[in-house]
Amino acid sequence: MTKNNLKILLIALILITSTGNLDAQNNTSSPYSVFGFGILETPAHAKNAAMGNSGVAMPSDGYLNTLNPASLSHLDSLSFYFNLQGQGTINKFSMGGKEQTNFDSNFDILSMGFRVTPWWGMSLGLYPFSSVGYEINANNDIIGSTSDYPMVYEGSGGLSRVTLSNGIKLTKNFSAGVDATFLWGSSDIMETADYSDLSGITISSSKKWYFNNLYLKYGLQYKGKTNNGNIYAGATWQPETNIYATSNQTILQDESTTYYNEDQSAEDVWLPNMFTAGLAKHWQSGWQFSADYSFSEWSTLNGSQTLNGTFHDSQTFGAGFSYSHPKNKHKLINSMSWEAGLFYSDGYLSVNGTRIEEKGISAGFSLPLNNLGNRLHLAYQHSVKGTENNGLIEENYHTIKISFSWIERWFTKQKFY
């Protein structure tokens, strides 16, 4: 390894372990983020996002596949991988004939990876886990009178995670992997009662929930050959894990006089069992297909005194195609890849007795930046979440994910002439 490559590795490690602004905060404006941990973020790389968020069976071929740690066993042994990804979302919320549009953006993946031995690949990354961001305005009646006063309910924050992933090749065709993740973050909830028209004062009550713990995810992958290409199968399992929770509550008058400020104990919450299985097929003609199915036991959160909401076991489907010309890669158009897909979730949450489902379509492409394997990935997703029925809100999302995958060649001997 050259001194230059070692310097690059150290810089990447420092960025991943110390960057504070690549978190989940300010990444949503959804009123549904008031429930549970907030809006759960999809950990997919832009290439997987363009294929309907699928790829549990796909190897890490030219990029870091974050959906299955076992995929890391396929990393090139002479390369160091670095990935930086951001996203921007236009959200349109509809309810009872009224509409509101917001724009949210953030960096959401910072990761690096490399092959440690011929049979062992490793990566380290910083990812968002969930986002909280809402503002709800209401009027509360004063008991025993015809007067009311305005209330503002606000939420912000979210959870982030640092993940160390390892993928090991067990045999020629089978690989196994494990993610070790540290989850942390907070949710800020503020309720402001404006009594200025009645008594000239404003009372604000804020509560901040803190969450943290370590959890694991295990993965398997299989690669086989067919007459016209390769076939892949993959699976992951994230076992149920408790998440430690604490809180702090503060009550203020006119944002200056403190009535109450105290740390409080809180009941721990749980991450549920999550199972995912996937299949993928690659043809020599340049076509590739991927499909995933996930099942999560979110009903374990029901009865929680810490998180709001009614939770259900949920199912998620995602599938997509990609195409890259198999020949004459010296032409730019032939060295590009093109993706499209679709996805659906029956939702882990219900409001007013209605499941909050989500469905969408996706598309994208990958553009080479040089002949070393550096690529720019772009993915677009349009999704619809929720419904206007039963007094609820329908959310329409237009999301762009842009990912820069940088590959540095190392462990190579320099030639002198």
Summary of the structure (lengths in Angstrom):
residues: 417
radius of gyration: 23.6
end to end distance: 20.0
largest distance: 93.7
contacts: 1457
relative contact order: 0.18
helix: 10%
strand: 60%
